[in-house]
Amino acid sequence: MLFKPGLDFAVSEGFCSLSCTCGRGIMAARQCVKPVMYRFCGLLVLLTLCLSGLDAQRPAVNQELSDIFNELWRLDENRLTPVTDYNISVQGRASFVNQGSHVVRDYALQPLFSNVNENKLANTTTYSRFMKLLNNYERSTGVAEQVTAEEETEIDLFLTAVLETKVMKRAHQYLVSKAKSNSDLRRFKSQLNLIWFNLYRRQRNSGVDSCGFEHVFVGETKSGTDIIGFHNWIQFYLQEKSMHLDYKGYKARSLDLPDQDDHVLNLQFSWHGLVKPVGSAFIGTSPEFEMAIFTIVFLMNTERSTTVLVNIDQCRMELVVIRHGRSLGTAYPKLLSSNSRHVTPQHSG
């Protein structure tokens, strides 16, 4: 309230009359503290300009991307339904943890996922082929990846399945309309392969040790101290089920507590003894949906780092995409508000 335009003069006037103790009346009080008042007003103006600048730097909602992403959301037939296909228990709010620290207090004594419809995962082509890819990578950066002929076939079959979904067909159509992809399906498939599966060096003085798919969907460790990437709910569930991962609690503002039907969560967890202080992931969405939206953000921008603000379903979120040359370095959602709490109520006149 102190820095709202129009209030500065009244506040500074109150400051003058309250601060002067010379006893010569209001006019004299103003004179005796005039230099102080000017300095105070100058400070207020400076702070106001700074705060205005911060507001100006906040991105506006990208309505065009919000529209196409909501269309993809509606087309995502393979998305799992909360309560029906899976249950999550968000439990307590996680505490602050320094990056690289292995000491963390557990505010979630139970797993995040209490159950998932594994029959649906096994019998949905994109899910089943996706899960076959999860054990194809070295967890630690700096260790060169060795891709076998069998693994190359698994990648090809996964991309083939993804391209047959309504979600990726519509994403392809959108990208062709924007001249960001070729209409030829084989060339688009090669483009997806380059973005997501092309191997590159994430750590210096090593062989090719990483790719976009591994970083985003599988997760990696760095220098034996940090978890990097790991933004997929299926991998989270499978690692939690195998006791390699321990959910520590959610990360959110006190006025925006997560619910069991939220489609994006900011969370904290440990994995193979390392801690991820703050992570984020879609919940229940299909692999093709996540690949589609992040591919669109990747191709619609040329900056090394891109953050777009979008509304998808009932959630407002930032989608962050960072490039690694012509391939994906990382991509993740950051939940800002869920259950339409960001929507201004419409009052009847």
C-alpha positions in Angstrom: 0.0 0.0 0.0 2.8 2.4 0.8 4.1 2.5 -2.8 0.8 2.8 -4.7 0.8 5.9 -7.1 -1.1 8.8 -5.6 -0.4 7.8 -2.0 3.2 9.0 -1.8 2.5 12.6 -1.1 0.0 11.9 1.6 2.3 9.4 3.3 5.3 11.8 3.1 3.2 14.6 4.6 2.2 12.4 7.5 5.9 11.5 8.0 6.8 15.2 8.2 4.3 16.2 10.8 4.9 13.2 12.9 8.7 13.4 12.7 9.2 17.1 13.6 9.6 18.0 17.2 10.7 21.7 17.0 7.3 23.0 18.2 6.9 25.8 15.6 3.7 24.6 14.1 2.8 22.6 10.9 4.4 25.1 8.4 7.6 25.2 10.4 7.5 21.5 10.8 7.4 21.1 7.0 10.4 23.5 6.7 12.5 21.8 9.4 12.1 18.4 7.8 12.0 19.5 4.2 15.4 17.9 3.3 14.3 14.7 5.0 11.0 14.8 3.2 12.7 15.2 -0.2 15.0 12.3 0.5 12.1 10.2 1.6 10.0 11.1 -1.4 13.0 10.3 -3.6 13.3 6.9 -2.0 9.6 6.3 -2.6 9.9 7.2 -6.2 12.9 5.0 -6.7 11.2 2.1 -5.1 8.0 2.7 -7.1 10.0 2.7 -10.3 11.8 -0.5 -9.3 8.6 -2.3 -8.4 7.0 -1.1 -11.7 10.0 -2.4 -13.5 9.6 -5.8 -11.8 5.9 -5.9 -12.9 6.9 -5.0 -16.4 9.3 -7.9 -16.5 6.7 -10.4 -15.6 5.5 -12.1 -18.8 1.9 -11.7 -19.8 -0.2 -14.8 -20.4 0.5 -16.1 -23.9 -3.0 -16.5 -25.1 -2.2 -18.2 -28.5 -0.1 -20.9 -26.8 -2.7 -21.2 -24.0 -5.4 -21.9 -26.7 -3.4 -24.5 -28.6 -2.3 -26.2 -25.3 -5.9 -26.4 -24.1 -6.9 -27.9 -27.4 -4.1 -30.5 -26.9 -5.4 -31.0 -23.4 -8.8 -31.9 -24.6 -7.4 -34.2 -27.3 -5.3 -36.1 -24.7 -7.4 -39.3 -24.7 -4.6 -41.2 -22.8 -4.5 -38.8 -19.9 -5.2 -40.6 -16.6 -8.1 -39.4 -14.5 -7.4 -38.5 -10.8 -9.2 -40.8 -8.3 -10.4 -43.1 -11.1 -6.9 -44.0 -12.5 -4.6 -42.8 -9.7 -4.6 -41.3 -6.3 -2.0 -38.9 -4.8 -1.5 -37.7 -1.2 0.2 -34.3 -1.1 0.5 -34.3 2.7 2.8 -31.6 4.2 4.6 -28.6 2.8 8.3 -29.3 2.3 10.9 -27.2 4.0 13.7 -25.1 2.5 16.8 -27.2 1.5 20.0 -25.9 0.1 21.0 -27.2 -3.3 23.4 -30.1 -2.9 22.4 -30.8 0.7 21.5 -34.4 1.6 19.8 -33.4 4.9 16.1 -32.9 4.5 13.1 -33.2 6.9 10.3 -35.5 5.6 6.9 -33.9 5.7 5.3 -36.7 3.8 5.4 -40.0 5.6 3.4 -41.8 2.9 4.2 -42.0 -0.8 2.9 -39.4 -3.2 1.1 -42.1 -5.3 -1.1 -44.5 -3.3 -2.1 -46.3 -6.4 -1.9 -46.1 -10.2 -3.9 -48.0 -12.8 -0.9 -50.1 -14.1 -3.2 -52.0 -16.5 -3.9 -48.8 -18.4 -0.2 -48.0 -18.4 0.7 -51.4 -19.8 -2.1 -51.5 -22.4 -1.7 -47.9 -23.7 0.9 -48.0 -26.5 2.6 -44.7 -25.8 2.9 -45.5 -22.1 4.2 -49.0 -22.5 6.7 -47.9 -25.1 7.7 -44.9 -23.0 8.4 -47.1 -20.0 10.7 -49.3 -22.0 13.0 -46.2 -22.6 13.4 -45.4 -18.9 16.1 -47.9 -18.2 18.2 -47.1 -21.3 20.3 -44.3 -19.7 23.3 -43.9 -17.3 22.0 -42.0 -14.3 25.2 -39.9 -13.7 26.3 -37.2 -16.1 29.9 -37.6 -17.2 29.3 -41.3 -18.0 29.0 -41.7 -21.8 25.8 -43.2 -23.1 26.0 -46.4 -25.2 23.0 -46.8 -27.4 22.3 -50.3 -28.7 20.4 -51.3 -31.8 17.6 -52.5 -29.6 17.4 -49.2 -27.8 17.3 -47.3 -31.2 14.4 -49.6 -32.2 12.6 -48.7 -28.9 13.0 -45.0 -29.6 11.7 -45.4 -33.1 8.7 -47.4 -32.0 7.9 -44.9 -29.3 8.0 -41.9 -31.7 5.9 -43.9 -34.2 3.2 -44.4 -31.4 3.4 -40.8 -30.4 2.9 -39.6 -34.0 -0.3 -41.6 -34.2 -2.0 -39.8 -31.3 -4.5 -37.0 -31.8 -2.3 -34.8 -29.6 0.8 -35.0 -31.7 -1.1 -34.8 -35.0 -2.6 -31.5 -33.9 0.8 -30.3 -32.6 2.3 -31.1 -35.9 -0.4 -29.3 -37.8 0.1 -26.2 -35.7 3.9 -26.2 -36.2 3.4 -26.6 -40.0 1.0 -23.7 -40.0 3.8 -21.6 -38.3 6.4 -22.8 -40.7 8.3 -24.5 -37.9 8.0 -28.1 -39.1 7.8 -29.8 -42.4 4.4 -31.4 -43.4 6.2 -34.6 -44.3 5.6 -36.9 -41.3 9.0 -38.6 -41.7 10.8 -35.3 -41.5 8.8 -34.3 -38.5 9.7 -37.6 -36.8 13.4 -36.9 -37.5 12.9 -33.4 -36.0 11.4 -34.9 -32.8 14.3 -37.4 -32.7 16.8 -34.6 -32.9 15.1 -32.5 -30.3 14.5 -35.2 -27.7 17.0 -38.1 -28.4 20.1 -36.6 -29.9 23.0 -37.3 -27.5 25.3 -34.4 -26.4 27.8 -33.5 -23.7 26.2 -32.1 -20.6 29.4 -32.4 -18.6 32.8 -31.3 -20.0 35.6 -33.7 -20.6 33.3 -36.6 -21.1 31.7 -38.4 -24.0 28.1 -37.8 -25.1 26.3 -38.3 -21.8 22.8 -36.8 -22.0 19.8 -36.0 -24.1 16.6 -34.1 -23.7 14.5 -37.2 -23.1 16.8 -38.5 -20.4 17.0 -35.2 -18.6 13.3 -34.4 -18.6 11.7 -37.8 -18.3 14.2 -40.0 -16.7 16.3 -37.7 -14.5 20.1 -37.4 -14.0 22.6 -36.9 -11.2 25.4 -34.4 -11.3 28.8 -34.7 -9.5 27.3 -37.2 -7.1 25.5 -34.3 -5.2 22.6 -33.0 -7.3 19.5 -34.4 -9.0 19.0 -32.6 -12.3 15.9 -32.8 -14.6 13.5 -35.5 -13.5 10.1 -33.9 -14.4 7.9 -36.9 -15.2 5.2 -38.4 -13.0 5.4 -41.9 -14.4 9.1 -42.2 -13.6 8.4 -40.6 -10.2 5.7 -43.3 -9.5 7.9 -46.2 -10.8 11.0 -45.0 -8.8 8.8 -44.5 -5.7 7.3 -48.0 -6.0 10.8 -49.5 -6.3 11.9 -47.6 -3.1 14.5 -45.6 -4.9 12.6 -42.4 -4.4 11.1 -40.7 -1.3 8.6 -37.9 -1.6 9.2 -35.2 1.0 6.3 -32.9 0.5 4.9 -30.2 -1.8 6.2 -26.7 -2.5 3.5 -24.0 -2.7 2.3 -20.7 -1.3 0.1 -20.9 1.8 -2.9 -19.6 -0.1 -2.6 -22.0 -3.0 -2.5 -25.5 -1.4 -2.4 -28.4 -3.9 -5.3 -30.9 -4.2 -5.4 -34.5 -5.2 -6.8 -33.5 -8.6 -4.1 -31.0 -9.5 -2.4 -31.6 -12.8 0.9 -29.9 -12.0 2.8 -30.2 -8.7 5.9 -28.4 -7.3 7.5 -31.0 -5.0 10.6 -32.1 -3.1 12.0 -35.6 -3.1 15.1 -37.7 -2.6 16.4 -40.1 -5.2 19.2 -42.7 -4.7 20.3 -40.7 -1.6 20.3 -37.3 -3.3 17.8 -34.5 -2.7 15.9 -32.4 -5.2 15.0 -29.3 -3.2 12.3 -28.1 -5.7 11.1 -30.2 -8.6 8.0 -30.0 -10.7 6.0 -32.3 -13.0 2.6 -32.7 -14.7 0.5 -35.4 -13.0 -1.5 -37.9 -15.0 -0.7 -36.5 -18.4 0.4 -38.7 -21.3 3.9 -38.7 -22.7 2.7 -37.3 -26.0 1.0 -34.3 -24.4 4.2 -33.3 -22.5 6.4 -33.8 -25.6 3.9 -31.9 -27.8 3.7 -28.7 -25.6 7.4 -28.6 -24.9 8.3 -29.2 -28.6 6.0 -26.3 -29.6 7.7 -23.9 -27.1 11.1 -25.1 -28.2 10.4 -24.5 -31.9 8.4 -21.3 -31.5 11.4 -19.6 -29.9 15.1 -19.3 -30.7 16.4 -18.0 -27.4 18.6 -20.3 -25.3 16.2 -20.0 -22.4 12.4 -19.4 -22.9 9.7 -19.0 -20.3 6.1 -18.7 -21.3 3.1 -18.0 -19.1 0.1 -20.1 -20.0 -3.3 -21.2 -18.6 -4.0 -24.9 -19.2 -7.2 -26.4 -17.9 -7.6 -24.8 -14.4 -3.9 -24.1 -13.9 -1.7 -21.1 -14.5 1.9 -22.1 -15.0 5.2 -21.1 -16.5 6.6 -23.5 -19.1 10.4 -23.3 -19.1 12.5 -24.6 -22.0 16.2 -24.4 -22.3 18.0 -25.3 -25.5 21.2 -27.3 -26.0 22.0 -26.3 -29.6 19.4 -27.9 -31.8 18.3 -30.2 -29.0 16.5 -29.8 -25.8 18.5 -29.1 -22.6 15.6 -29.1 -20.2 11.9 -28.5 -20.0 9.5 -28.3 -17.1 6.3 -26.7 -15.8 6.2 -24.4 -12.8 2.8 -24.2 -11.2 1.8 -20.7 -10.2 -1.9 -21.2 -9.4 -4.3 -24.2 -9.6 -8.1 -24.8 -9.5 -8.7 -21.4 -11.3 -7.6 -19.4 -8.2 -5.9 -17.0 -10.7 -9.2 -16.2 -12.3 -10.7 -12.9 -11.1 -14.3 -13.5 -9.8 -16.9 -11.9 -12.0 -19.4 -9.9 -9.9 -22.9 -9.4 -11.1 -24.0 -5.8 -11.5 
